[in-house]
């Protein structure tokens, strides 16, 4: 059976960059025309190894940077001013986007609002600990104070 290097993720076969054994017909009639795989020649295998090593270095560097950012965010106290009523309840709420914007303003770190973990929007003044996922497996606990806007 010939070997092929997957150029894209193929369900039930493997992920991008994997070397798999497939039948000649499957390779010739399905994988090659759809540009899902390339024949596993010696040069192609060396290329795939080089690309995999580069991606591994990039992932390690990204995790290292995310850990540094997480340390910085853990030591950060965000203060978000919001209009409130007499009983301390907010007019509206503090959302994931508000916290992401406050992080960008305070530390210059861009965080996607989907990575800010709030069970529900904050609707009262006080101090809250918010989890922010910077990258897969790296989570920062950011102390957030919601105060009355003056």
VEXDREN-2710 file (C-alpha; in Angstrom, 1 decimal):
% VEXDREN-2710
k/r/px/py/pz
1/UNK/0.0/0.0/0.0
2/UNK/1.3/3.5/-0.8
3/UNK/1.9/6.1/1.8
4/UNK/0.5/9.6/1.6
5/UNK/1.1/12.9/3.5
6/UNK/-2.1/14.6/4.4
7/UNK/-2.3/18.2/3.4
8/UNK/-5.5/18.8/5.3
9/UNK/-7.4/17.1/8.1
10/UNK/-9.3/14.1/6.7
11/UNK/-12.0/12.6/9.0
12/UNK/-11.3/9.0/10.1
13/UNK/-7.9/9.0/8.4
14/UNK/-5.7/11.6/10.1
15/UNK/-4.8/15.2/10.7
16/UNK/-2.8/17.6/8.5
17/UNK/0.9/16.5/8.2
18/UNK/0.3/12.9/9.1
19/UNK/1.8/10.1/7.0
20/UNK/-0.8/7.4/6.4
21/UNK/-1.0/4.2/4.3
22/UNK/-3.9/4.1/1.9
23/UNK/-5.0/2.1/-1.1
24/UNK/-3.8/3.1/-4.5
25/UNK/-7.3/3.8/-5.7
26/UNK/-8.3/5.9/-2.7
27/UNK/-5.1/8.0/-3.1
28/UNK/-5.4/8.4/-6.9
29/UNK/-9.2/8.8/-7.1
30/UNK/-10.1/10.7/-4.0
31/UNK/-7.2/12.2/-2.0
32/UNK/-5.1/13.6/-4.9
33/UNK/-7.9/15.2/-7.0
34/UNK/-9.3/17.0/-3.9
35/UNK/-5.8/18.1/-2.8
36/UNK/-6.2/16.4/0.5
37/UNK/-2.9/14.4/0.3
38/UNK/0.3/14.2/-1.6
39/UNK/2.3/11.0/-2.4
40/UNK/4.9/10.3/0.3
41/UNK/8.2/10.7/-1.6
42/UNK/11.5/11.1/0.2
43/UNK/11.6/14.8/-0.4
44/UNK/8.0/15.3/0.6
45/UNK/8.6/13.4/3.9
46/UNK/11.6/15.6/4.7
47/UNK/9.5/18.7/3.9
48/UNK/6.7/17.5/6.2
49/UNK/9.2/16.8/9.0
50/UNK/10.6/20.3/8.6
51/UNK/7.2/21.9/8.7
52/UNK/6.1/19.9/11.7
53/UNK/9.2/21.0/13.6
54/UNK/8.6/24.6/12.7
55/UNK/5.0/24.4/13.9
56/UNK/6.1/22.7/17.1
57/UNK/8.5/25.6/17.8
58/UNK/5.8/28.1/17.1
59/UNK/3.3/26.4/19.4
60/UNK/5.9/26.3/22.2
61/UNK/6.8/30.0/21.7
62/UNK/3.0/30.9/21.7
63/UNK/2.5/29.0/25.0
64/UNK/5.5/30.7/26.5
65/UNK/4.3/34.1/25.5
66/UNK/0.8/33.3/26.8
67/UNK/2.2/32.3/30.2
68/UNK/4.0/35.6/30.5
69/UNK/0.8/37.4/29.6
70/UNK/-1.1/35.3/32.1
71/UNK/1.4/36.3/34.9
72/UNK/0.9/39.9/33.9
73/UNK/-2.9/39.6/33.9
74/UNK/-3.0/37.8/37.2
75/UNK/-1.2/40.7/38.8
76/UNK/-3.6/43.2/37.2
77/UNK/-6.7/44.7/38.9
78/UNK/-9.2/46.0/36.3
79/UNK/-11.5/48.8/37.4
80/UNK/-14.6/49.2/35.3
81/UNK/-16.8/52.2/36.0
82/UNK/-20.5/51.7/35.2
83/UNK/-23.7/53.6/35.9
84/UNK/-25.6/52.3/38.9
85/UNK/-28.8/52.8/40.8
86/UNK/-29.1/53.6/44.5
87/UNK/-28.9/50.0/45.6
88/UNK/-25.6/49.3/43.8
89/UNK/-27.2/47.4/40.9
90/UNK/-25.9/48.3/37.4
91/UNK/-27.9/49.9/34.6
92/UNK/-27.2/47.2/32.1
93/UNK/-24.3/44.8/32.9
94/UNK/-20.6/44.3/32.5
95/UNK/-20.1/41.8/29.7
96/UNK/-17.2/39.7/28.2
97/UNK/-16.5/42.4/25.7
98/UNK/-16.3/45.1/28.4
99/UNK/-13.7/43.0/30.2
100/UNK/-11.7/42.3/27.0
101/UNK/-11.7/46.0/26.3
102/UNK/-10.5/46.8/29.8
103/UNK/-7.6/44.3/29.5
104/UNK/-6.6/45.8/26.2
105/UNK/-6.6/49.3/27.7
106/UNK/-4.8/48.3/30.9
107/UNK/-2.1/45.9/29.5
108/UNK/-2.3/46.2/25.7
109/UNK/-3.1/42.5/25.4
110/UNK/-5.7/41.6/22.8
111/UNK/-8.2/39.0/24.2
112/UNK/-11.1/37.6/22.2
113/UNK/-14.3/38.2/24.1
114/UNK/-15.1/34.4/23.7
115/UNK/-12.1/33.6/25.8
116/UNK/-13.4/35.7/28.8
117/UNK/-15.2/33.2/31.0
118/UNK/-18.2/34.7/32.8
119/UNK/-21.0/32.4/33.9
120/UNK/-23.3/35.4/33.5
121/UNK/-22.8/39.1/33.0
122/UNK/-21.9/41.1/36.1
123/UNK/-25.0/43.1/37.2
124/UNK/-23.8/44.6/40.5
125/UNK/-20.8/46.6/41.9
126/UNK/-18.1/44.6/43.7
127/UNK/-15.0/42.6/43.1
128/UNK/-15.0/39.6/40.9
129/UNK/-12.4/37.1/39.7
130/UNK/-12.7/36.4/36.0
131/UNK/-11.0/33.6/34.1
132/UNK/-9.4/34.5/30.8
133/UNK/-8.1/31.8/28.5
134/UNK/-5.1/33.2/26.5
135/UNK/-4.3/30.0/24.6
136/UNK/-5.3/26.4/25.0
137/UNK/-4.4/25.4/28.6
138/UNK/-3.2/28.8/29.7
139/UNK/-5.8/30.6/31.9
140/UNK/-5.3/33.8/33.8
141/UNK/-7.4/34.8/36.8
142/UNK/-8.1/38.6/36.5
143/UNK/-9.4/40.5/39.5
144/UNK/-12.1/42.9/38.3
145/UNK/-13.6/45.7/40.3
146/UNK/-16.9/47.1/39.2
147/UNK/-17.4/50.6/40.7
148/UNK/-20.0/53.3/40.4
149/UNK/-19.4/55.8/37.6
150/UNK/-19.0/59.3/38.8
END
